[in-house]
Amino acid sequence: MATPERSVTLYLRNVPAGIVREAKIKAAREGTTLTGVVIEALARSLEAQEGTRFPSEDQLGEDMKWYQENRALLLRRYAGEYVAIVDRAVIDHDEDFESLATRVFSHAGVRSVFMPRVTEARERVRVRSPRRRKS
């Protein structure tokens, strides 16, 4: 097993508010964190420069479709938990999203992984947009 990379804190300064807002919306839709979206975007950018391949959006879409088709079965087994789905199969699950993401990415590397919370109805996630302070 490969040794997981050490994590460091990355502070993003002078990033346009519109880009941050869109990244937060993307994170909410995918059931991930803003950090996850930033990591994925950086990895894709580096991959494009180096010519390496990440799973396509079609593969992620297939995993999302598989989740919807198998939601009833998943509810019986993983109700209230987050599941990591890769290649139309659950590869891991946990009640805590951060713990799940840490394990999945340490094993699978940086790649797109669909990690929804298994619930009967789609959860609505409210993402507040940044507000400007009046000087």
N, CA, C and O atoms as CSV, one atom per row, in Angstrom:
chain,resi,resn,atom,element,x,y,z
A,1,MET,N,N,0.835,-1.172,0.000
A,1,MET,CA,C,0.000,0.000,0.000
A,1,MET,C,C,0.883,1.239,0.000
A,1,MET,O,O,1.878,1.300,0.723
A,2,ALA,N,N,0.522,2.218,-0.805
A,2,ALA,CA,C,1.294,3.447,-0.886
A,2,ALA,C,C,1.066,4.290,0.359
A,2,ALA,O,O,-0.022,4.280,0.936
A,3,THR,N,N,2.079,5.006,0.761
A,3,THR,CA,C,1.966,5.889,1.909
A,3,THR,C,C,1.158,7.109,1.513
A,3,THR,O,O,1.467,7.741,0.502
A,4,PRO,N,N,0.116,7.467,2.288
A,4,PRO,CA,C,-0.673,8.642,1.935
A,4,PRO,C,C,0.175,9.906,1.996
A,4,PRO,O,O,1.070,10.036,2.831
A,5,GLU,N,N,-0.125,10.822,1.103
A,5,GLU,CA,C,0.608,12.079,1.108
A,5,GLU,C,C,0.212,12.902,2.315
A,5,GLU,O,O,-0.926,12.844,2.779
A,6,ARG,N,N,1.153,13.660,2.810
A,6,ARG,CA,C,0.890,14.546,3.935
A,6,ARG,C,C,0.043,15.715,3.454
A,6,ARG,O,O,0.316,16.277,2.394
A,7,SER,N,N,-0.972,16.087,4.209
A,7,SER,CA,C,-1.830,17.210,3.842
A,7,SER,C,C,-1.237,18.511,4.357
A,7,SER,O,O,-0.607,18.547,5.414
A,8,VAL,N,N,-1.445,19.562,3.608
A,8,VAL,CA,C,-1.053,20.898,4.037
A,8,VAL,C,C,-2.245,21.822,3.838
A,8,VAL,O,O,-3.154,21.515,3.066
A,9,THR,N,N,-2.240,22.936,4.523
A,9,THR,CA,C,-3.313,23.901,4.383
A,9,THR,C,C,-2.975,24.858,3.254
A,9,THR,O,O,-1.857,25.367,3.172
A,10,LEU,N,N,-3.940,25.097,2.390
A,10,LEU,CA,C,-3.770,26.001,1.266
A,10,LEU,C,C,-4.754,27.149,1.435
A,10,LEU,O,O,-5.961,26.925,1.517
A,11,TYR,N,N,-4.254,28.358,1.486
A,11,TYR,CA,C,-5.108,29.523,1.586
A,11,TYR,C,C,-5.219,30.148,0.200
A,11,TYR,O,O,-4.212,30.420,-0.453
A,12,LEU,N,N,-6.434,30.370,-0.232
A,12,LEU,CA,C,-6.666,30.971,-1.534
A,12,LEU,C,C,-6.969,32.455,-1.329
A,12,LEU,O,O,-7.947,32.818,-0.676
A,13,ARG,N,N,-6.132,33.285,-1.886
A,13,ARG,CA,C,-6.334,34.730,-1.762
A,13,ARG,C,C,-6.568,35.314,-3.132
A,13,ARG,O,O,-6.053,34.816,-4.133
A,14,ASN,N,N,-7.337,36.360,-3.168
A,14,ASN,CA,C,-7.625,37.094,-4.401
A,14,ASN,C,C,-8.309,36.232,-5.461
A,14,ASN,O,O,-8.141,36.468,-6.657
A,15,VAL,N,N,-9.076,35.240,-5.028
A,15,VAL,CA,C,-9.862,34.430,-5.961
A,15,VAL,C,C,-11.177,35.167,-6.168
A,15,VAL,O,O,-11.835,35.532,-5.193
A,16,PRO,N,N,-11.575,35.395,-7.426
A,16,PRO,CA,C,-12.829,36.109,-7.674
A,16,PRO,C,C,-14.015,35.443,-6.965
A,16,PRO,O,O,-14.146,34.219,-6.972
A,17,ALA,N,N,-14.869,36.261,-6.360
A,17,ALA,CA,C,-16.011,35.761,-5.587
A,17,ALA,C,C,-16.906,34.859,-6.434
A,17,ALA,O,O,-17.463,33.887,-5.924
A,18,GLY,N,N,-17.048,35.167,-7.711
A,18,GLY,CA,C,-17.888,34.351,-8.589
A,18,GLY,C,C,-17.373,32.927,-8.731
A,18,GLY,O,O,-18.156,31.978,-8.772
A,19,ILE,N,N,-16.062,32.781,-8.804
A,19,ILE,CA,C,-15.465,31.442,-8.920
A,19,ILE,C,C,-15.662,30.673,-7.618
A,19,ILE,O,O,-15.987,29.486,-7.642
A,20,VAL,N,N,-15.468,31.338,-6.487
A,20,VAL,CA,C,-15.672,30.688,-5.192
A,20,VAL,C,C,-17.131,30.255,-5.059
A,20,VAL,O,O,-17.406,29.145,-4.604
A,21,ARG,N,N,-18.054,31.109,-5.445
A,21,ARG,CA,C,-19.481,30.797,-5.362
A,21,ARG,C,C,-19.815,29.568,-6.210
A,21,ARG,O,O,-20.522,28.670,-5.754
A,22,GLU,N,N,-19.305,29.530,-7.444
A,22,GLU,CA,C,-19.558,28.386,-8.327
A,22,GLU,C,C,-18.938,27.108,-7.770
A,22,GLU,O,O,-19.524,26.032,-7.889
A,23,ALA,N,N,-17.766,27.218,-7.167
A,23,ALA,CA,C,-17.117,26.044,-6.567
A,23,ALA,C,C,-17.934,25.528,-5.385
A,23,ALA,O,O,-18.052,24.317,-5.199
A,24,LYS,N,N,-18.497,26.429,-4.587
A,24,LYS,CA,C,-19.332,26.020,-3.458
A,24,LYS,C,C,-20.599,25.324,-3.954
A,24,LYS,O,O,-21.034,24.329,-3.374
A,25,ILE,N,N,-21.180,25.844,-5.014
A,25,ILE,CA,C,-22.386,25.229,-5.585
A,25,ILE,C,C,-22.055,23.833,-6.103
A,25,ILE,O,O,-22.806,22.886,-5.870
A,26,LYS,N,N,-20.928,23.707,-6.806
A,26,LYS,CA,C,-20.502,22.406,-7.329
A,26,LYS,C,C,-20.287,21.422,-6.171
A,26,LYS,O,O,-20.706,20.267,-6.255
A,27,ALA,N,N,-19.644,21.870,-5.108
A,27,ALA,CA,C,-19.404,21.006,-3.948
A,27,ALA,C,C,-20.724,20.530,-3.345
A,27,ALA,O,O,-20.871,19.358,-3.001
A,28,ALA,N,N,-21.672,21.443,-3.220
A,28,ALA,CA,C,-22.966,21.079,-2.649
A,28,ALA,C,C,-23.690,20.069,-3.528
A,28,ALA,O,O,-24.265,19.106,-3.022
A,29,ARG,N,N,-23.666,20.281,-4.828
A,29,ARG,CA,C,-24.333,19.348,-5.753
A,29,ARG,C,C,-23.712,17.965,-5.705
A,29,ARG,O,O,-24.420,16.965,-5.830
A,30,GLU,N,N,-22.406,17.890,-5.526
A,30,GLU,CA,C,-21.694,16.618,-5.543
A,30,GLU,C,C,-21.574,15.988,-4.167
A,30,GLU,O,O,-21.043,14.886,-4.029
A,31,GLY,N,N,-22.065,16.680,-3.152
A,31,GLY,CA,C,-21.978,16.137,-1.803
A,31,GLY,C,C,-20.554,16.071,-1.293
A,31,GLY,O,O,-20.192,15.153,-0.556
A,32,THR,N,N,-19.750,17.038,-1.682
A,32,THR,CA,C,-18.354,17.066,-1.256
A,32,THR,C,C,-18.073,18.396,-0.578
A,32,THR,O,O,-18.998,19.149,-0.277
A,33,THR,N,N,-16.830,18.681,-0.340
A,33,THR,CA,C,-16.435,19.930,0.307
A,33,THR,C,C,-15.795,20.861,-0.715
A,33,THR,O,O,-15.419,20.439,-1.809
A,34,LEU,N,N,-15.680,22.108,-0.350
A,34,LEU,CA,C,-14.987,23.066,-1.203
A,34,LEU,C,C,-13.549,22.614,-1.423
A,34,LEU,O,O,-13.007,22.759,-2.518
A,35,THR,N,N,-12.939,22.070,-0.386
A,35,THR,CA,C,-11.577,21.548,-0.505
A,35,THR,C,C,-11.506,20.466,-1.566
A,35,THR,O,O,-10.578,20.442,-2.375
A,36,GLY,N,N,-12.487,19.565,-1.566
A,36,GLY,CA,C,-12.528,18.493,-2.559
A,36,GLY,C,C,-12.615,19.024,-3.971
A,36,GLY,O,O,-11.955,18.509,-4.873
A,37,VAL,N,N,-13.425,20.056,-4.172
A,37,VAL,CA,C,-13.569,20.657,-5.502
A,37,VAL,C,C,-12.255,21.296,-5.937
A,37,VAL,O,O,-11.844,21.151,-7.088
A,38,VAL,N,N,-11.595,22.003,-5.019
A,38,VAL,CA,C,-10.328,22.659,-5.352
A,38,VAL,C,C,-9.259,21.616,-5.678
A,38,VAL,O,O,-8.511,21.775,-6.642
A,39,ILE,N,N,-9.186,20.548,-4.876
A,39,ILE,CA,C,-8.205,19.493,-5.132
A,39,ILE,C,C,-8.441,18.867,-6.497
A,39,ILE,O,O,-7.501,18.654,-7.263
A,40,GLU,N,N,-9.703,18.574,-6.796
A,40,GLU,CA,C,-10.027,17.965,-8.091
A,40,GLU,C,C,-9.648,18.894,-9.248
A,40,GLU,O,O,-9.085,18.449,-10.248
A,41,ALA,N,N,-9.958,20.180,-9.106
A,41,ALA,CA,C,-9.648,21.135,-10.168
A,41,ALA,C,C,-8.135,21.266,-10.376
A,41,ALA,O,O,-7.663,21.315,-11.512
A,42,LEU,N,N,-7.388,21.321,-9.288
A,42,LEU,CA,C,-5.929,21.399,-9.404
A,42,LEU,C,C,-5.364,20.133,-10.043
A,42,LEU,O,O,-4.486,20.196,-10.904
A,43,ALA,N,N,-5.878,18.988,-9.611
A,43,ALA,CA,C,-5.393,17.724,-10.168
A,43,ALA,C,C,-5.691,17.635,-11.659
A,43,ALA,O,O,-4.847,17.204,-12.444
A,44,ARG,N,N,-6.901,18.046,-12.043
A,44,ARG,CA,C,-7.252,18.016,-13.474
A,44,ARG,C,C,-6.367,18.951,-14.283
A,44,ARG,O,O,-5.966,18.628,-15.401
A,45,SER,N,N,-6.069,20.103,-13.714
A,45,SER,CA,C,-5.208,21.053,-14.400
A,45,SER,C,C,-3.810,20.482,-14.594
A,45,SER,O,O,-3.235,20.577,-15.678
A,46,LEU,N,N,-3.273,19.891,-13.538
A,46,LEU,CA,C,-1.941,19.293,-13.629
A,46,LEU,C,C,-1.946,18.105,-14.580
A,46,LEU,O,O,-1.001,17.906,-15.344
A,47,GLU,N,N,-3.006,17.324,-14.530
A,47,GLU,CA,C,-3.127,16.165,-15.406
A,47,GLU,C,C,-3.149,16.597,-16.874
A,47,GLU,O,O,-2.525,15.956,-17.720
A,48,ALA,N,N,-3.862,17.672,-17.174
A,48,ALA,CA,C,-3.944,18.153,-18.549
A,48,ALA,C,C,-2.562,18.560,-19.054
A,48,ALA,O,O,-2.237,18.369,-20.226
A,49,GLN,N,N,-1.759,19.120,-18.161
A,49,GLN,CA,C,-0.419,19.529,-18.537
A,49,GLN,C,C,0.502,18.330,-18.737
A,49,GLN,O,O,1.385,18.354,-19.594
A,50,GLU,N,N,0.289,17.270,-17.934
A,50,GLU,CA,C,1.167,16.110,-17.993
A,50,GLU,C,C,0.650,15.007,-18.908
A,50,GLU,O,O,1.377,14.066,-19.225
A,51,GLY,N,N,-0.623,15.126,-19.339
A,51,GLY,CA,C,-1.188,14.118,-20.224
A,51,GLY,C,C,-1.685,12.871,-19.521
A,51,GLY,O,O,-1.983,11.876,-20.182
A,52,THR,N,N,-1.784,12.894,-18.187
A,52,THR,CA,C,-2.355,11.749,-17.461
A,52,THR,C,C,-3.873,11.799,-17.586
A,52,THR,O,O,-4.432,12.832,-17.952
A,53,ARG,N,N,-4.544,10.683,-17.283
A,53,ARG,CA,C,-5.994,10.619,-17.425
A,53,ARG,C,C,-6.708,10.439,-16.097
A,53,ARG,O,O,-6.285,9.662,-15.241
A,54,PHE,N,N,-7.795,11.172,-15.946
A,54,PHE,CA,C,-8.701,10.994,-14.831
A,54,PHE,C,C,-9.970,10.368,-15.365
A,54,PHE,O,O,-10.218,10.422,-16.570
A,55,PRO,N,N,-10.782,9.773,-14.504
A,55,PRO,CA,C,-12.055,9.261,-14.978
A,55,PRO,C,C,-12.856,10.392,-15.618
A,55,PRO,O,O,-12.833,11.523,-15.135
A,56,SER,N,N,-13.549,10.093,-16.682
A,56,SER,CA,C,-14.306,11.122,-17.385
A,56,SER,C,C,-15.570,11.475,-16.622
A,56,SER,O,O,-15.997,10.752,-15.722
A,57,GLU,N,N,-16.159,12.600,-17.000
A,57,GLU,CA,C,-17.426,13.003,-16.412
A,57,GLU,C,C,-18.494,11.961,-16.714
A,57,GLU,O,O,-19.425,11.785,-15.928
A,58,ASP,N,N,-18.369,11.260,-17.857
A,58,ASP,CA,C,-19.316,10.203,-18.191
A,58,ASP,C,C,-19.265,9.094,-17.150
A,58,ASP,O,O,-20.306,8.565,-16.759
A,59,GLN,N,N,-18.062,8.733,-16.695
A,59,GLN,CA,C,-17.928,7.691,-15.684
A,59,GLN,C,C,-18.581,8.133,-14.377
A,59,GLN,O,O,-19.259,7.341,-13.723
A,60,LEU,N,N,-18.380,9.379,-13.999
A,60,LEU,CA,C,-19.011,9.902,-12.796
A,60,LEU,C,C,-20.523,9.896,-12.968
A,60,LEU,O,O,-21.255,9.544,-12.043
A,61,GLY,N,N,-20.988,10.283,-14.141
A,61,GLY,CA,C,-22.423,10.265,-14.436
A,61,GLY,C,C,-23.008,8.871,-14.351
A,61,GLY,O,O,-24.134,8.695,-13.886
A,62,GLU,N,N,-22.258,7.883,-14.793
A,62,GLU,CA,C,-22.712,6.486,-14.706
A,62,GLU,C,C,-22.842,6.061,-13.247
A,62,GLU,O,O,-23.781,5.352,-12.884
A,63,ASP,N,N,-21.898,6.494,-12.411
A,63,ASP,CA,C,-21.975,6.164,-10.988
A,63,ASP,C,C,-23.184,6.840,-10.339
A,63,ASP,O,O,-23.846,6.250,-9.485
A,64,MET,N,N,-23.468,8.072,-10.745
A,64,MET,CA,C,-24.625,8.783,-10.216
A,64,MET,C,C,-25.916,8.081,-10.649
A,64,MET,O,O,-26.843,7.936,-9.852
A,65,LYS,N,N,-25.973,7.656,-11.882
A,65,LYS,CA,C,-27.146,6.938,-12.405
A,65,LYS,C,C,-27.320,5.618,-11.651
A,65,LYS,O,O,-28.435,5.264,-11.268
A,66,TRP,N,N,-26.224,4.894,-11.439
A,66,TRP,CA,C,-26.269,3.626,-10.718
A,66,TRP,C,C,-26.816,3.832,-9.305
A,66,TRP,O,O,-27.604,3.025,-8.811
A,67,TYR,N,N,-26.388,4.925,-8.658
A,67,TYR,CA,C,-26.880,5.243,-7.314
A,67,TYR,C,C,-28.398,5.408,-7.330
A,67,TYR,O,O,-29.092,4.852,-6.480
A,68,GLN,N,N,-28.908,6.163,-8.285
A,68,GLN,CA,C,-30.360,6.372,-8.361
A,68,GLN,C,C,-31.092,5.054,-8.603
A,68,GLN,O,O,-32.133,4.801,-7.997
A,69,GLU,N,N,-30.557,4.225,-9.475
A,69,GLU,CA,C,-31.188,2.944,-9.794
A,69,GLU,C,C,-31.180,1.984,-8.605
A,69,GLU,O,O,-32.067,1.140,-8.484
A,70,ASN,N,N,-30.193,2.108,-7.739
A,70,ASN,CA,C,-30.032,1.181,-6.618
A,70,ASN,C,C,-30.295,1.823,-5.261
A,70,ASN,O,O,-29.921,1.273,-4.226
A,71,ARG,N,N,-30.934,2.976,-5.268
A,71,ARG,CA,C,-31.154,3.730,-4.039
A,71,ARG,C,C,-31.911,2.916,-2.977
A,71,ARG,O,O,-31.556,2.974,-1.800
A,72,ALA,N,N,-32.938,2.166,-3.370
A,72,ALA,CA,C,-33.724,1.400,-2.401
A,72,ALA,C,C,-32.847,0.366,-1.684
A,72,ALA,O,O,-32.920,0.229,-0.463
A,73,LEU,N,N,-32.037,-0.343,-2.426
A,73,LEU,CA,C,-31.131,-1.333,-1.838
A,73,LEU,C,C,-30.100,-0.652,-0.932
A,73,LEU,O,O,-29.812,-1.132,0.164
A,74,LEU,N,N,-29.558,0.452,-1.398
A,74,LEU,CA,C,-28.561,1.184,-0.616
A,74,LEU,C,C,-29.169,1.734,0.677
A,74,LEU,O,O,-28.505,1.782,1.712
A,75,LEU,N,N,-30.437,2.146,0.607
A,75,LEU,CA,C,-31.113,2.656,1.798
A,75,LEU,C,C,-31.211,1.590,2.877
A,75,LEU,O,O,-31.020,1.882,4.058
A,76,ARG,N,N,-31.502,0.371,2.490
A,76,ARG,CA,C,-31.608,-0.713,3.475
A,76,ARG,C,C,-30.267,-0.979,4.145
A,76,ARG,O,O,-30.216,-1.333,5.323
A,77,ARG,N,N,-29.205,-0.812,3.409
A,77,ARG,CA,C,-27.879,-1.167,3.936
A,77,ARG,C,C,-27.104,0.012,4.540
A,77,ARG,O,O,-26.389,-0.153,5.529
A,78,TYR,N,N,-27.251,1.205,3.938
A,78,TYR,CA,C,-26.405,2.339,4.336
A,78,TYR,C,C,-27.200,3.595,4.732
A,78,TYR,O,O,-26.667,4.700,4.632
A,79,ALA,N,N,-28.437,3.458,5.171
A,79,ALA,CA,C,-29.286,4.622,5.477
A,79,ALA,C,C,-28.557,5.620,6.376
A,79,ALA,O,O,-28.027,5.256,7.426
A,80,GLY,N,N,-28.540,6.877,5.948
A,80,GLY,CA,C,-27.926,7.952,6.720
A,80,GLY,C,C,-26.416,8.050,6.606
A,80,GLY,O,O,-25.814,8.978,7.147
A,81,GLU,N,N,-25.799,7.109,5.912
A,81,GLU,CA,C,-24.342,7.126,5.763
A,81,GLU,C,C,-23.950,7.690,4.397
A,81,GLU,O,O,-24.770,7.753,3.481
A,82,TYR,N,N,-22.706,8.090,4.279
A,82,TYR,CA,C,-22.137,8.482,2.998
A,82,TYR,C,C,-21.533,7.240,2.361
A,82,TYR,O,O,-20.930,6.416,3.049
A,83,VAL,N,N,-21.693,7.105,1.054
A,83,VAL,CA,C,-21.103,5.979,0.334
A,83,VAL,C,C,-20.188,6.514,-0.755
A,83,VAL,O,O,-20.468,7.550,-1.358
A,84,ALA,N,N,-19.112,5.816,-1.002
A,84,ALA,CA,C,-18.197,6.168,-2.097
A,84,ALA,C,C,-18.451,5.173,-3.216
A,84,ALA,O,O,-18.309,3.964,-3.034
A,85,ILE,N,N,-18.830,5.700,-4.381
A,85,ILE,CA,C,-19.182,4.848,-5.514
A,85,ILE,C,C,-18.171,5.067,-6.636
A,85,ILE,O,O,-17.956,6.189,-7.095
A,86,VAL,N,N,-17.554,3.957,-7.067
A,86,VAL,CA,C,-16.597,3.984,-8.173
A,86,VAL,C,C,-16.934,2.806,-9.079
A,86,VAL,O,O,-17.112,1.683,-8.606
A,87,ASP,N,N,-17.020,3.060,-10.357
A,87,ASP,CA,C,-17.319,2.012,-11.339
A,87,ASP,C,C,-18.580,1.239,-10.971
A,87,ASP,O,O,-18.610,0.009,-11.017
A,88,ARG,N,N,-19.625,1.989,-10.604
A,88,ARG,CA,C,-20.947,1.423,-10.321
A,88,ARG,C,C,-20.939,0.433,-9.151
A,88,ARG,O,O,-21.675,-0.554,-9.171
A,89,ALA,N,N,-20.112,0.691,-8.139
A,89,ALA,CA,C,-20.059,-0.160,-6.953
A,89,ALA,C,C,-19.664,0.673,-5.731
A,89,ALA,O,O,-18.891,1.624,-5.843
A,90,VAL,N,N,-20.198,0.309,-4.573
A,90,VAL,CA,C,-19.827,0.973,-3.322
A,90,VAL,C,C,-18.477,0.416,-2.896
A,90,VAL,O,O,-18.329,-0.787,-2.680
A,91,ILE,N,N,-17.492,1.306,-2.777
A,91,ILE,CA,C,-16.159,0.858,-2.371
A,91,ILE,C,C,-15.881,1.115,-0.901
A,91,ILE,O,O,-14.957,0.528,-0.338
A,92,ASP,N,N,-16.679,1.998,-0.257
A,92,ASP,CA,C,-16.501,2.292,1.157
A,92,ASP,C,C,-17.715,3.091,1.627
A,92,ASP,O,O,-18.458,3.632,0.809
A,93,HIS,N,N,-17.914,3.164,2.936
A,93,HIS,CA,C,-19.019,3.941,3.499
A,93,HIS,C,C,-18.653,4.384,4.903
A,93,HIS,O,O,-17.806,3.778,5.559
A,94,ASP,N,N,-19.311,5.465,5.362
A,94,ASP,CA,C,-19.031,5.981,6.703
A,94,ASP,C,C,-20.106,6.998,7.061
A,94,ASP,O,O,-20.716,7.603,6.180
A,95,GLU,N,N,-20.335,7.184,8.357
A,95,GLU,CA,C,-21.269,8.218,8.813
A,95,GLU,C,C,-20.649,9.603,8.696
A,95,GLU,O,O,-21.367,10.599,8.600
A,96,ASP,N,N,-19.319,9.674,8.704
A,96,ASP,CA,C,-18.602,10.948,8.647
A,96,ASP,C,C,-17.993,11.141,7.258
A,96,ASP,O,O,-17.176,10.332,6.819
A,97,PHE,N,N,-18.391,12.208,6.568
A,97,PHE,CA,C,-17.925,12.438,5.203
A,97,PHE,C,C,-16.412,12.615,5.128
A,97,PHE,O,O,-15.760,12.041,4.255
A,98,GLU,N,N,-15.856,13.401,6.035
A,98,GLU,CA,C,-14.417,13.676,5.992
A,98,GLU,C,C,-13.595,12.397,6.169
A,98,GLU,O,O,-12.588,12.202,5.489
A,99,SER,N,N,-14.027,11.531,7.083
A,99,SER,CA,C,-13.319,10.258,7.291
A,99,SER,C,C,-13.374,9.399,6.036
A,99,SER,O,O,-12.375,8.809,5.625
A,100,LEU,N,N,-14.557,9.340,5.436
A,100,LEU,CA,C,-14.721,8.558,4.210
A,100,LEU,C,C,-13.830,9.109,3.102
A,100,LEU,O,O,-13.104,8.358,2.450
A,101,ALA,N,N,-13.888,10.423,2.892
A,101,ALA,CA,C,-13.096,11.046,1.822
A,101,ALA,C,C,-11.601,10.811,2.039
A,101,ALA,O,O,-10.875,10.527,1.087
A,102,THR,N,N,-11.146,10.927,3.270
A,102,THR,CA,C,-9.725,10.700,3.571
A,102,THR,C,C,-9.302,9.285,3.187
A,102,THR,O,O,-8.269,9.090,2.546
A,103,ARG,N,N,-10.102,8.304,3.581
A,103,ARG,CA,C,-9.771,6.909,3.249
A,103,ARG,C,C,-9.818,6.663,1.748
A,103,ARG,O,O,-8.902,6.069,1.178
A,104,VAL,N,N,-10.894,7.124,1.113
A,104,VAL,CA,C,-11.075,6.864,-0.324
A,104,VAL,C,C,-9.944,7.485,-1.136
A,104,VAL,O,O,-9.363,6.823,-1.996
A,105,PHE,N,N,-9.630,8.743,-0.871
A,105,PHE,CA,C,-8.601,9.398,-1.671
A,105,PHE,C,C,-7.195,8.894,-1.338
A,105,PHE,O,O,-6.294,8.984,-2.172
A,106,SER,N,N,-6.999,8.367,-0.129
A,106,SER,CA,C,-5.683,7.801,0.173
A,106,SER,C,C,-5.472,6.493,-0.591
A,106,SER,O,O,-4.339,6.136,-0.916
A,107,HIS,N,N,-6.563,5.779,-0.876
A,107,HIS,CA,C,-6.458,4.523,-1.627
A,107,HIS,C,C,-6.598,4.734,-3.136
A,107,HIS,O,O,-5.846,4.152,-3.918
A,108,ALA,N,N,-7.551,5.557,-3.536
A,108,ALA,CA,C,-7.853,5.723,-4.964
A,108,ALA,C,C,-7.050,6.845,-5.608
A,108,ALA,O,O,-7.025,6.960,-6.834
A,109,GLY,N,N,-6.401,7.665,-4.810
A,109,GLY,CA,C,-5.697,8.813,-5.367
A,109,GLY,C,C,-6.686,9.924,-5.678
A,109,GLY,O,O,-7.868,9.831,-5.348
A,110,VAL,N,N,-6.197,10.956,-6.307
A,110,VAL,CA,C,-7.044,12.090,-6.646
A,110,VAL,C,C,-7.793,11.747,-7.923
A,110,VAL,O,O,-7.200,11.622,-8.995
A,111,ARG,N,N,-9.092,11.599,-7.792
A,111,ARG,CA,C,-9.953,11.259,-8.925
A,111,ARG,C,C,-11.381,11.619,-8.562
A,111,ARG,O,O,-11.677,11.901,-7.402
A,112,SER,N,N,-12.253,11.610,-9.533
A,112,SER,CA,C,-13.659,11.886,-9.266
A,112,SER,C,C,-14.284,10.668,-8.617
A,112,SER,O,O,-14.189,9.554,-9.131
A,113,VAL,N,N,-14.925,10.896,-7.479
A,113,VAL,CA,C,-15.626,9.828,-6.771
A,113,VAL,C,C,-16.965,10.399,-6.328
A,113,VAL,O,O,-17.013,11.459,-5.704
A,114,PHE,N,N,-18.046,9.708,-6.646
A,114,PHE,CA,C,-19.376,10.139,-6.224
A,114,PHE,C,C,-19.597,9.648,-4.806
A,114,PHE,O,O,-19.566,8.444,-4.550
A,115,MET,N,N,-19.826,10.599,-3.856
A,115,MET,CA,C,-19.970,10.245,-2.446
A,115,MET,C,C,-21.213,10.895,-1.851
A,115,MET,O,O,-21.104,11.845,-1.075
A,116,PRO,N,N,-22.391,10.393,-2.206
A,116,PRO,CA,C,-23.618,10.974,-1.655
A,116,PRO,C,C,-23.952,10.420,-0.275
A,116,PRO,O,O,-23.455,9.367,0.126
A,117,ARG,N,N,-24.786,11.135,0.431
A,117,ARG,CA,C,-25.356,10.626,1.680
A,117,ARG,C,C,-26.620,9.878,1.289
A,117,ARG,O,O,-27.453,10.414,0.558
A,118,VAL,N,N,-26.774,8.661,1.759
A,118,VAL,CA,C,-27.900,7.818,1.370
A,118,VAL,C,C,-29.121,8.194,2.208
A,118,VAL,O,O,-29.173,7.935,3.410
A,119,THR,N,N,-30.093,8.806,1.549
A,119,THR,CA,C,-31.336,9.214,2.197
A,119,THR,C,C,-32.498,8.897,1.264
A,119,THR,O,O,-32.304,8.669,0.070
A,120,GLU,N,N,-33.714,8.884,1.824
A,120,GLU,CA,C,-34.887,8.594,1.001
A,120,GLU,C,C,-35.107,9.688,-0.034
A,120,GLU,O,O,-35.331,9.402,-1.210
A,121,ALA,N,N,-35.045,10.908,0.396
A,121,ALA,CA,C,-35.260,12.032,-0.512
A,121,ALA,C,C,-33.936,12.728,-0.754
A,121,ALA,O,O,-33.007,12.633,0.048
A,122,ARG,N,N,-33.870,13.416,-1.856
A,122,ARG,CA,C,-32.657,14.198,-2.124
A,122,ARG,C,C,-32.538,15.290,-1.084
A,122,ARG,O,O,-33.496,16.013,-0.808
A,123,GLU,N,N,-31.362,15.401,-0.517
A,123,GLU,CA,C,-31.147,16.451,0.469
A,123,GLU,C,C,-30.885,17.767,-0.239
A,123,GLU,O,O,-30.172,17.826,-1.241
A,124,ARG,N,N,-31.466,18.803,0.296
A,124,ARG,CA,C,-31.177,20.129,-0.234
A,124,ARG,C,C,-30.071,20.734,0.613
A,124,ARG,O,O,-30.137,20.749,1.842
A,125,VAL,N,N,-29.070,21.226,-0.067
A,125,VAL,CA,C,-27.947,21.838,0.632
A,125,VAL,C,C,-27.990,23.328,0.337
A,125,VAL,O,O,-28.038,23.743,-0.821
A,126,ARG,N,N,-27.971,24.115,1.377
A,126,ARG,CA,C,-28.006,25.556,1.206
A,126,ARG,C,C,-26.597,26.098,1.342
A,126,ARG,O,O,-25.938,25.903,2.363
A,127,VAL,N,N,-26.147,26.777,0.309
A,127,VAL,CA,C,-24.807,27.355,0.314
A,127,VAL,C,C,-24.961,28.867,0.290
A,127,VAL,O,O,-25.505,29.444,-0.651
A,128,ARG,N,N,-24.476,29.479,1.328
A,128,ARG,CA,C,-24.558,30.949,1.390
A,128,ARG,C,C,-23.462,31.549,0.523
A,128,ARG,O,O,-22.326,31.075,0.510
A,129,SER,N,N,-23.821,32.580,-0.186
A,129,SER,CA,C,-22.818,33.260,-0.992
A,129,SER,C,C,-22.103,34.288,-0.124
A,129,SER,O,O,-22.670,34.799,0.843
A,130,PRO,N,N,-20.851,34.586,-0.477
A,130,PRO,CA,C,-20.106,35.555,0.322
A,130,PRO,C,C,-20.755,36.944,0.235
A,130,PRO,O,O,-21.304,37.316,-0.803
A,131,ARG,N,N,-20.688,37.673,1.288
A,131,ARG,CA,C,-21.243,39.029,1.314
A,131,ARG,C,C,-20.098,40.025,1.442
A,131,ARG,O,O,-19.101,39.780,2.121
A,132,ARG,N,N,-20.272,41.122,0.787
A,132,ARG,CA,C,-19.272,42.196,0.900
A,132,ARG,C,C,-19.513,42.992,2.152
A,132,ARG,O,O,-20.651,43.273,2.526
A,133,ARG,N,N,-18.444,43.343,2.784
A,133,ARG,CA,C,-18.542,44.208,3.946
A,133,ARG,C,C,-18.560,45.651,3.488
A,133,ARG,O,O,-17.800,46.040,2.602
A,134,LYS,N,N,-19.414,46.430,4.081
A,134,LYS,CA,C,-19.439,47.851,3.749
A,134,LYS,C,C,-18.355,48.542,4.548
A,134,LYS,O,O,-18.238,48.360,5.760
A,135,SER,N,N,-17.571,49.331,3.853
A,135,SER,CA,C,-16.456,50.018,4.537
A,135,SER,C,C,-16.919,51.262,5.229
A,135,SER,O,O,-16.117,51.959,5.850
